[in-house]
């Protein structure tokens, strides 16, 4: 399935909410119409600030050309693409490249690590997993199941071990085995932000010391169904550990797909991957154009 078809399916609930109300507009679009559109966007979980920005950008277009109900979606798509762009690929320069996966428990982080491992393998990359979430019971076992499914190796310590020690051993093993990418899980607790920050900073120091020539990505996994709470999580993790990109999961179960636009707009963080469904292939690199198209048009439209 192509990325656009994949997204069109995943954004169905959000698109239906938007479409039903946008289709109620008729004739020439006015400033008053844009005020109504702003409310519609907020109901689709675009933040108040970002919804206002979108409508201001449409208002600027309105002064230059006529916008009508039959081309409003196209103009709205252009604005959303502008906010979401540019698309940014994973930085996998240097060998081994190091990716830390962060995010609260329950967002699908372990599953996402498995899917990302599979994606990287499909690109011809060799991957080594590091089970550096030693805080949550069974986290290591769950990651090991995914390692077996993907046919890749994993470095594990006992529950309660120092996560930075796991990262150290994973990097050492990765260099010795000549792998392309090291992919490390991390603890998902946020109730004690200082502990989380200290832990992640210690991991960062280990990576800088042991893999100085490697690229480093810190990918935050967010559950799309949490809507604006996801934006709050993104703010906390961005402060704590220098997030470089977002992986959005569970896009197929939500009417809150608009939060993606707010995260990009307010935090400047690129969306690098989106997940729809539970299959191994259900994780795709993000495309701003395809996302905005799937948000506003049925497949074959637009």
C-alpha positions in Angstrom: 0.0 0.0 0.0 1.3 3.4 -0.9 1.9 6.1 1.7 -1.1 8.2 0.6 -3.5 5.2 0.6 -2.0 4.2 4.0 -2.7 7.7 5.4 -6.1 8.1 3.8 -7.2 5.0 5.7 -5.6 6.1 8.9 -7.0 9.7 8.9 -10.5 8.7 8.0 -12.1 9.8 11.4 -10.3 13.1 11.4 -11.1 13.7 7.7 -14.8 12.9 8.2 -15.1 15.4 11.0 -13.4 18.1 8.9 -15.3 17.3 5.7 -18.7 17.3 7.1 -18.3 20.8 8.4 -16.2 22.3 5.5 -18.8 21.0 3.0 -21.4 23.1 4.8 -19.7 26.2 3.4 -20.9 27.5 0.1 -19.9 30.3 -2.3 -17.2 32.8 -1.6 -15.1 32.3 1.5 -15.0 35.4 3.8 -13.2 36.4 7.0 -16.3 35.2 8.8 -16.0 31.8 7.2 -12.4 31.6 8.3 -13.5 32.2 11.9 -15.9 29.2 11.6 -13.1 27.2 10.0 -10.8 28.0 13.0 -13.4 26.4 15.3 -13.6 23.4 13.1 -9.8 22.9 13.1 -9.7 23.1 16.9 -12.3 20.4 17.1 -10.0 18.2 15.1 -7.3 18.8 17.7 -5.3 21.5 16.0 -4.3 23.7 18.9 -5.9 27.1 19.3 -2.6 28.9 18.4 -2.0 26.8 15.3 -5.6 27.0 14.1 -5.3 30.7 14.4 -2.1 30.7 12.4 -3.6 28.5 9.6 -6.6 30.9 9.3 -4.3 33.9 9.3 -2.3 32.4 6.4 -5.6 31.7 4.6 -6.7 35.3 5.3 -3.5 36.5 3.6 -4.3 34.4 0.6 -7.9 35.7 0.6 -6.6 39.2 0.1 -4.7 38.2 -3.0 -7.2 35.9 -4.7 -10.8 34.7 -4.4 -11.2 31.5 -2.3 -14.4 29.7 -2.8 -15.9 26.7 -1.1 -15.0 24.5 -4.0 -11.3 25.3 -3.7 -11.0 25.9 0.0 -9.6 22.4 0.7 -6.8 22.9 -1.8 -5.8 26.3 -0.3 -6.0 24.7 3.2 -3.8 21.9 2.1 -1.2 24.3 0.8 -1.1 26.1 4.1 -0.9 22.9 6.1 1.9 21.6 3.9 3.8 24.9 4.4 3.6 24.4 8.2 4.6 20.8 8.1 7.5 21.1 5.7 10.2 20.3 5.1 10.1 16.5 5.3 13.2 15.3 7.2 14.6 11.8 6.8 16.5 9.9 9.6 20.1 10.9 9.9 22.0 7.6 9.6 25.4 9.1 8.8 28.4 7.5 10.6 28.6 3.9 11.6 26.9 2.8 13.7 24.1 5.4 13.7 22.5 5.6 17.1 18.7 6.0 17.7 17.2 6.5 21.1 13.5 5.9 21.4 11.7 7.9 24.1 8.1 8.2 25.1 5.7 7.5 28.0 4.5 3.9 28.7 1.5 2.8 26.6 2.2 4.8 23.4 3.4 1.7 21.4 7.1 2.4 21.8 8.2 -1.2 21.9 6.0 -2.1 18.9 7.4 1.0 17.1 11.0 -0.1 17.7 10.1 -3.5 16.1 8.5 -1.8 13.1 11.4 0.6 12.7 13.9 -2.2 12.9 12.0 -4.0 10.1 11.9 -0.7 8.0 15.6 -0.3 8.4 16.3 -3.9 7.5 14.2 -3.4 4.3 16.6 -0.5 3.5 19.5 -3.0 3.7 20.6 -1.9 7.2 21.8 -4.2 10.0 20.3 -3.3 13.3 21.2 -4.1 17.0 18.6 -3.4 19.7 19.5 -2.2 23.2 17.0 -2.9 25.9 17.8 0.2 28.0 14.3 0.3 29.6 15.3 -1.6 32.7 12.7 0.1 34.8 9.5 -1.4 33.6 8.9 -5.1 34.3 8.9 -7.2 31.1 10.1 -4.4 28.9 13.2 -6.4 28.0 11.2 -9.5 27.3 8.8 -7.7 25.0 11.7 -6.1 23.1 13.4 -9.5 22.8 10.2 -10.9 21.2 10.4 -8.2 18.5 14.1 -8.9 18.0 13.3 -12.5 17.3 10.5 -11.5 14.9 12.9 -9.2 13.0 15.8 -11.6 13.2 18.1 -9.1 14.7 20.4 -9.2 17.8 19.7 -7.6 21.1 21.7 -6.5 24.2 19.9 -7.0 27.5 20.8 -6.6 31.2 18.8 -7.7 34.3 15.7 -5.7 35.3 16.8 -2.7 37.4 20.3 -2.4 35.8 21.8 1.0 34.9 20.3 2.0 31.5 23.5 3.8 30.6 25.4 0.6 31.1 23.1 -1.1 28.6 23.7 1.7 26.1 27.5 1.3 26.6 27.4 -2.4 26.0 25.1 -2.1 23.0 27.5 0.5 21.4 30.5 -1.7 22.2 28.7 -4.8 20.6 27.5 -2.7 17.7 31.0 -1.5 16.8 32.5 -5.0 17.3 29.9 -6.6 15.0 29.9 -3.8 12.4 26.2 -3.0 12.5 24.7 0.0 10.7 22.2 1.1 13.3 21.9 0.8 17.1 18.3 1.2 18.3 17.8 1.7 22.0 14.6 1.6 24.1 14.4 3.9 27.1 12.2 4.1 30.2 8.8 5.8 29.7 8.1 7.3 33.1 7.4 11.0 33.4 6.2 11.2 37.0 9.7 12.1 38.1 11.0 14.3 35.4 14.4 14.9 37.1 15.2 11.1 37.2 14.2 10.8 33.6 16.3 13.8 32.6 19.3 12.5 34.6 19.0 9.0 33.0 18.7 10.3 29.5 21.6 12.8 29.9 23.8 10.0 31.2 22.9 7.9 28.1 23.7 10.9 26.0 27.2 11.2 27.6 27.9 7.6 27.0 26.9 7.9 23.3 29.0 11.0 22.8 32.0 9.3 24.4 31.7 5.9 22.9 30.4 6.8 19.4 31.7 10.3 18.8 31.5 10.0 15.0 28.0 8.5 14.9 24.8 10.3 14.1 22.3 10.5 16.9 18.6 10.6 16.7 16.2 10.9 19.6 12.8 9.9 18.4 9.7 10.6 20.5 6.9 8.1 20.1 3.4 9.7 20.6 0.0 8.1 20.6 -2.2 10.1 18.2 -5.3 9.3 20.2 -4.1 11.5 23.1 -4.5 14.6 21.0 -3.3 17.8 22.8 -1.9 15.7 25.7 0.6 14.4 23.1 1.7 18.0 22.5 2.3 18.4 26.2 4.3 15.2 26.3 6.4 16.4 23.3 7.2 19.7 25.2 8.4 17.8 28.3 10.5 15.3 26.4 12.0 18.0 24.1 13.1 19.9 27.2 14.5 16.7 28.8 16.4 15.1 26.0 16.8 17.0 22.8 14.2 15.2 20.7 15.1 15.3 17.0 11.9 13.9 15.6 8.4 12.5 16.2 7.0 9.0 15.5 3.2 9.2 15.6 1.4 5.9 16.4 -2.2 4.7 16.4 -3.3 7.1 13.7 -6.0 4.7 12.7 -7.9 4.9 15.9 -8.4 8.7 16.3 -10.3 11.7 15.2 -7.4 13.9 16.5 -5.0 13.8 13.6 -4.7 17.6 13.6 -2.3 17.5 16.6 0.5 16.6 14.1 0.3 20.1 12.7 0.5 21.7 16.1 3.5 19.7 17.1 5.4 20.8 14.0 4.2 24.4 14.3 4.8 25.0 18.0 7.8 22.8 18.7 9.5 22.9 15.3 9.9 19.1 15.6 9.7 17.2 12.3 7.4 14.2 12.0 9.7 11.4 10.8 7.3 8.4 10.8 3.6 7.6 11.2 2.1 4.3 12.2 -1.2 2.9 11.2 -2.2 -0.7 12.2 -0.3 -3.5 13.9 1.5 -5.2 11.0 5.2 -5.1 10.6 5.0 -2.8 7.5 2.6 -0.3 9.1 5.2 2.3 9.8 6.1 4.8 7.0 8.3 7.8 6.5 6.3 11.0 6.8 5.3 13.2 3.8 3.8 16.6 4.5 2.0 16.7 1.2 0.5 13.2 1.5 -0.5 13.9 5.1 -2.3 17.1 4.3 -4.0 15.5 1.2 -5.2 12.5 3.3 -6.5 14.9 6.0 -8.7 16.7 3.5 -9.4 14.5 0.5 -10.7 11.0 -0.1 -8.4 8.8 -2.1 -8.5 9.8 -5.8 -9.7 13.4 -5.0 -7.5 16.5 -4.8 
